[in-house]
């Protein structure tokens, strides 16, 4: 049972948590809580928003689907419904996450944004501070993901633009920009990666093929195979302004975390000329558009910043070198000890 000490004077309420404190009620946080519960270990999830999987519910576009087959995306101990399609929709994935939490009776503490988490060496506990409470536990699990905060670049003149400018975290549908000239800034997961792979090869998931081959073949050989098939099915993307790096897609993912895009239609739009790729990036935003590194200047009605996200963990997690040595914190997002 969790015990509470009510606020005394100006001191904030303290809550002792018998098991681990999990920060984040996304898929990773729910999965950890379910696995702990399956082993009779209690836990408490703190979530800054008012819902489960807030990134999916609040910051994704309407027509989003999983880009990997559902068997690679299901959470432990409770799979997707059999009637779900191979690539579940956004709404289906959210309903699955909600059913998952209900199945394991997981009840996060919503609207609890962690402001500071620090290990108390004297008492051997973590002190996790939110806006209205201090939670105390021997264990802390960080499950906030790598996409907690929108990343907005510093571009000269960005404040002068008189049209509509949004980050992809607020983008919902292309219908909002019908008949407009739109500039999409960014080559990340929200826009277009440099490595382009088909979502499926020979009728099978590209990701599934890669994972199967890696069991038997060296990583670089698998990368060469993927690029050979991609070149055969998609053509030379360099001619479209999408130059592939020298490092293969899986090796690049392992080294930098940059995930190759699994094409679901954007490439055909580029080939048709409906989407134009401008190499070199944006030099300056003007009142009516943008100037590019290659000297071009164009007018746009709207700008969408597909510049990705970043983790907010460094803002609130205070970890000393001695804490790292004691391995009291586990970052399940990257599956490594901090």
C-alpha positions as CSV (number, residue, x, y, z in Angstrom):
1,X,0.0,0.0,0.0
2,X,1.1,3.6,-0.6
3,X,1.2,5.8,2.4
4,X,0.7,9.6,2.4
5,X,1.8,12.4,4.7
6,X,-0.4,15.4,4.3
7,X,1.0,18.9,3.8
8,X,2.1,20.5,7.0
9,X,2.4,24.3,6.9
10,X,4.1,25.2,3.6
11,X,5.6,21.7,3.1
12,X,4.2,19.7,0.2
13,X,2.4,16.4,0.6
14,X,4.7,13.4,0.5
15,X,3.6,10.0,-0.9
16,X,5.6,6.9,-0.2
17,X,5.4,4.4,-3.2
18,X,6.1,0.8,-2.2
19,X,7.3,-0.2,-5.7
20,X,8.9,1.7,-8.5
21,X,7.8,5.1,-9.8
22,X,7.4,5.1,-13.6
23,X,7.4,8.4,-15.3
24,X,5.3,8.3,-18.5
25,X,2.0,6.6,-19.4
26,X,2.9,5.8,-22.9
27,X,3.3,2.2,-24.3
28,X,6.7,1.7,-22.6
29,X,5.5,2.8,-19.2
30,X,2.4,0.7,-19.4
31,X,4.4,-2.3,-20.5
32,X,6.8,-2.0,-17.6
33,X,3.9,-1.6,-15.1
34,X,2.1,-4.7,-16.6
35,X,5.2,-6.8,-16.4
36,X,5.9,-5.7,-12.8
37,X,2.3,-6.5,-11.9
38,X,2.6,-9.9,-13.5
39,X,5.4,-10.6,-11.0
40,X,3.4,-9.2,-8.1
41,X,5.4,-6.0,-7.9
42,X,3.3,-2.8,-7.4
43,X,4.2,0.5,-9.2
44,X,2.9,3.9,-9.8
45,X,2.9,5.7,-13.1
46,X,3.1,9.5,-13.2
47,X,1.8,11.2,-16.4
48,X,2.0,14.9,-17.1
49,X,-1.1,14.8,-19.5
50,X,-4.7,13.7,-18.9
51,X,-4.6,10.6,-21.0
52,X,-2.7,7.4,-21.9
53,X,-0.2,7.6,-24.8
54,X,-0.5,11.4,-25.1
55,X,1.9,11.6,-28.0
56,X,-0.4,9.3,-30.0
57,X,-3.6,11.0,-28.9
58,X,-2.6,14.7,-29.0
59,X,0.4,15.1,-31.4
60,X,-0.2,12.8,-34.3
61,X,-1.9,13.3,-37.7
62,X,-5.3,11.8,-38.4
63,X,-4.4,9.3,-41.0
64,X,-1.5,7.8,-39.1
65,X,-1.0,4.1,-39.2
66,X,1.7,1.9,-37.8
67,X,4.5,1.5,-40.3
68,X,5.5,-1.8,-38.9
69,X,3.3,-4.9,-38.9
70,X,1.3,-5.2,-35.6
71,X,3.3,-8.3,-34.4
72,X,6.4,-6.0,-34.0
73,X,4.5,-3.4,-32.1
74,X,2.4,-5.3,-29.6
75,X,3.0,-4.9,-25.9
76,X,4.0,-7.8,-23.6
77,X,1.5,-10.3,-22.2
78,X,-1.4,-8.9,-24.2
79,X,-1.5,-8.8,-28.0
80,X,-3.5,-6.9,-30.6
81,X,-7.1,-8.1,-31.3
82,X,-7.0,-10.7,-34.1
83,X,-9.4,-8.6,-36.2
84,X,-7.0,-5.6,-36.4
85,X,-5.4,-5.1,-39.8
86,X,-1.7,-5.7,-40.5
87,X,-1.0,-2.0,-40.0
88,X,-3.4,-0.7,-37.3
89,X,-4.7,2.9,-37.6
90,X,-4.0,5.6,-35.0
91,X,-7.5,5.1,-33.4
92,X,-7.0,1.3,-33.3
93,X,-3.6,1.6,-31.6
94,X,-5.0,4.0,-29.0
95,X,-7.9,1.7,-28.3
96,X,-5.4,-1.1,-27.9
97,X,-3.4,0.9,-25.4
98,X,-6.5,1.8,-23.4
99,X,-7.6,-1.9,-23.4
100,X,-4.1,-2.9,-22.3
101,X,-4.3,-0.6,-19.3
102,X,-7.8,-1.8,-18.4
103,X,-6.8,-5.5,-18.7
104,X,-4.0,-5.0,-16.2
105,X,-5.9,-2.5,-14.0
106,X,-3.2,0.1,-14.5
107,X,-4.4,3.5,-13.2
108,X,-1.7,6.2,-13.7
109,X,-1.7,9.5,-11.8
110,X,-2.6,12.0,-14.5
111,X,-1.8,15.7,-14.7
112,X,1.4,15.0,-12.6
113,X,4.3,16.7,-14.5
114,X,7.6,15.8,-13.0
115,X,9.6,18.9,-12.2
116,X,12.6,17.3,-10.5
117,X,13.7,13.8,-9.7
118,X,16.8,13.3,-7.6
119,X,18.3,10.4,-5.6
120,X,18.5,11.0,-1.8
121,X,21.8,9.2,-0.9
122,X,21.2,9.7,2.8
123,X,18.0,7.7,2.8
124,X,18.6,5.6,-0.3
125,X,15.4,6.7,-2.1
126,X,14.3,8.7,-5.1
127,X,12.4,12.0,-4.5
128,X,10.2,12.8,-7.5
129,X,8.7,16.3,-7.4
130,X,5.5,17.2,-9.3
131,X,3.6,20.5,-9.1
132,X,1.6,19.4,-6.0
133,X,3.3,16.4,-4.5
134,X,6.6,14.7,-3.7
135,X,6.6,11.0,-4.5
136,X,9.3,8.8,-2.8
137,X,10.5,5.4,-3.8
138,X,13.6,3.2,-3.9
139,X,13.3,2.9,-7.7
140,X,12.7,5.2,-10.6
141,X,11.9,4.2,-14.2
142,X,12.0,6.7,-16.9
143,X,9.5,6.0,-19.7
144,X,9.0,9.4,-21.3
145,X,10.4,8.5,-24.7
146,X,12.6,10.4,-27.1
147,X,9.7,12.5,-28.4
148,X,8.6,14.4,-25.4
149,X,9.0,18.0,-26.7
150,X,8.7,19.5,-30.2
151,X,12.1,20.6,-31.5
152,X,11.8,24.0,-33.2
153,X,15.0,25.2,-35.1
154,X,16.5,28.6,-34.9
155,X,16.1,29.9,-38.5
156,X,16.9,33.5,-39.3
157,X,13.8,35.6,-39.9
158,X,11.4,32.9,-38.6
159,X,9.5,35.5,-36.6
160,X,8.8,37.6,-39.6
161,X,6.7,35.1,-41.6
162,X,3.2,36.4,-42.0
163,X,1.6,33.1,-43.1
164,X,0.6,30.1,-41.0
165,X,3.5,28.3,-39.3
166,X,3.0,25.1,-37.3
167,X,5.1,22.3,-35.9
168,X,4.1,18.8,-37.0
169,X,3.0,18.1,-33.4
170,X,0.0,20.3,-34.3
171,X,-0.5,19.0,-37.8
172,X,-3.7,16.9,-38.2
173,X,-4.6,16.8,-41.9
174,X,-3.5,18.1,-45.3
175,X,-7.1,19.3,-45.9
176,X,-6.2,22.3,-43.8
177,X,-3.7,23.4,-46.5
178,X,-5.8,22.8,-49.6
179,X,-4.7,24.9,-52.6
180,X,-1.8,26.5,-50.6
181,X,1.9,26.7,-51.3
182,X,3.4,24.8,-48.3
183,X,7.0,24.6,-47.3
184,X,7.9,21.5,-45.2
185,X,11.1,22.1,-43.2
186,X,13.0,19.0,-42.1
187,X,14.1,15.6,-43.2
188,X,13.3,13.7,-40.0
189,X,10.6,11.1,-39.4
190,X,7.9,13.7,-39.7
191,X,9.1,14.9,-43.1
192,X,11.3,12.6,-45.2
193,X,14.4,10.6,-44.2
194,X,17.5,10.4,-46.4
195,X,17.3,6.5,-46.4
196,X,14.1,5.5,-48.1
197,X,13.1,1.8,-48.0
198,X,9.8,0.2,-49.2
199,X,7.5,-0.7,-46.4
200,X,7.3,-4.3,-47.8
201,X,9.6,-6.4,-49.9
202,X,8.4,-9.5,-51.8
203,X,5.1,-9.2,-49.9
204,X,6.7,-9.2,-46.5
205,X,7.5,-6.4,-44.0
206,X,10.9,-4.9,-44.7
207,X,11.5,-4.6,-41.0
208,X,10.6,-8.3,-40.5
209,X,13.0,-9.4,-43.3
210,X,15.8,-7.3,-41.8
211,X,15.3,-8.8,-38.4
212,X,15.2,-12.3,-39.8
213,X,18.4,-11.8,-41.8
214,X,20.3,-10.3,-38.9
215,X,20.0,-13.7,-37.1
216,X,22.1,-15.3,-39.8
217,X,24.1,-12.6,-41.6
218,X,26.4,-9.7,-40.6
219,X,24.7,-6.3,-40.3
220,X,26.6,-4.7,-43.2
221,X,25.6,-7.5,-45.5
222,X,21.9,-7.1,-44.5
223,X,22.3,-3.3,-45.2
224,X,23.6,-4.0,-48.7
225,X,20.7,-6.4,-49.4
226,X,18.1,-3.8,-48.2
227,X,19.7,-1.1,-50.3
228,X,19.9,-3.4,-53.4
229,X,16.2,-4.2,-53.2
230,X,15.3,-0.6,-52.4
231,X,17.2,0.6,-55.5
232,X,15.4,-2.0,-57.6
233,X,11.9,-1.2,-56.4
234,X,12.2,2.6,-55.7
235,X,14.9,3.6,-58.2
236,X,17.8,6.0,-57.6
237,X,16.5,8.5,-54.9
238,X,19.6,10.7,-55.4
239,X,18.1,11.9,-58.7
240,X,15.1,13.2,-56.6
241,X,17.3,15.2,-54.2
242,X,17.3,12.5,-51.5
243,X,20.9,11.4,-51.2
244,X,21.6,8.3,-49.2
245,X,24.4,8.5,-46.7
246,X,27.4,6.1,-47.1
247,X,26.4,4.3,-43.8
248,X,23.7,1.7,-44.3
249,X,20.2,2.1,-42.8
250,X,20.5,-0.4,-39.9
251,X,24.1,0.6,-39.1
252,X,23.0,4.3,-39.1
253,X,20.0,3.5,-36.9
254,X,22.3,1.7,-34.4
255,X,24.9,4.5,-34.4
256,X,22.7,7.6,-34.4
257,X,19.1,6.6,-33.7
258,X,18.1,8.0,-37.1
259,X,15.4,5.7,-38.5
260,X,15.0,5.1,-42.3
261,X,11.6,6.1,-43.7
262,X,9.3,3.2,-44.9
263,X,7.7,4.8,-47.9
264,X,3.9,4.7,-48.0
265,X,3.3,7.1,-50.9
266,X,5.5,10.2,-50.5
267,X,8.0,9.0,-53.0
268,X,5.5,8.8,-55.8
269,X,4.4,12.3,-55.1
270,X,8.0,13.5,-55.4
271,X,8.4,11.6,-58.7
272,X,5.2,13.2,-60.0
273,X,6.4,16.7,-59.2
274,X,3.6,17.4,-56.6
275,X,6.3,17.5,-53.9
276,X,9.6,19.2,-54.8
277,X,12.8,18.5,-52.7
278,X,15.1,21.4,-52.3
279,X,18.6,20.4,-51.2
280,X,20.8,22.3,-48.8
281,X,18.1,23.6,-46.4
282,X,16.6,27.0,-45.5
283,X,18.9,29.9,-45.2
284,X,16.3,32.5,-44.1
285,X,12.6,32.9,-43.6
286,X,11.1,36.0,-45.2
287,X,7.7,37.7,-44.7
288,X,6.2,35.8,-47.6
289,X,8.4,32.6,-47.9
290,X,11.9,31.5,-47.7
291,X,15.4,31.9,-49.1
292,X,17.4,28.6,-49.6
293,X,21.1,27.8,-49.4
294,X,21.3,27.3,-53.2
295,X,20.2,30.9,-53.8
296,X,16.5,30.2,-54.6
297,X,13.8,32.3,-53.0
298,X,10.2,31.3,-53.0
299,X,6.9,32.4,-51.7
300,X,4.7,30.2,-49.4
301,X,1.3,30.5,-47.7
302,X,2.2,28.1,-44.9
303,X,5.3,26.5,-43.3
304,X,5.2,23.2,-41.5
305,X,8.2,22.5,-39.2
306,X,8.8,18.7,-39.5
307,X,11.9,19.1,-37.3
308,X,11.2,16.3,-34.9
309,X,11.2,16.1,-31.1
310,X,13.6,15.8,-28.3
311,X,13.7,14.3,-24.8
312,X,12.9,16.5,-21.8
313,X,14.6,14.1,-19.3
314,X,17.7,16.3,-18.8
315,X,15.5,19.1,-17.6
316,X,14.2,17.3,-14.6
317,X,16.3,14.2,-13.9
318,X,19.2,15.1,-11.7
319,X,21.8,12.3,-11.8
320,X,25.2,12.4,-10.2
321,X,28.1,10.1,-11.1
322,X,27.7,8.1,-7.9
323,X,24.0,7.6,-8.7
324,X,24.9,6.2,-12.1
325,X,27.4,3.8,-10.4
326,X,24.7,2.5,-8.1
327,X,22.4,1.9,-11.1
328,X,19.3,3.1,-9.3
329,X,17.7,4.5,-12.5
330,X,16.6,2.6,-15.5
331,X,15.8,4.3,-18.8
332,X,13.5,1.9,-20.5
333,X,13.2,4.1,-23.6
334,X,16.7,3.3,-24.6
335,X,16.8,0.0,-22.7
336,X,20.0,1.0,-20.8
337,X,21.2,1.9,-17.4
338,X,21.7,5.7,-16.9
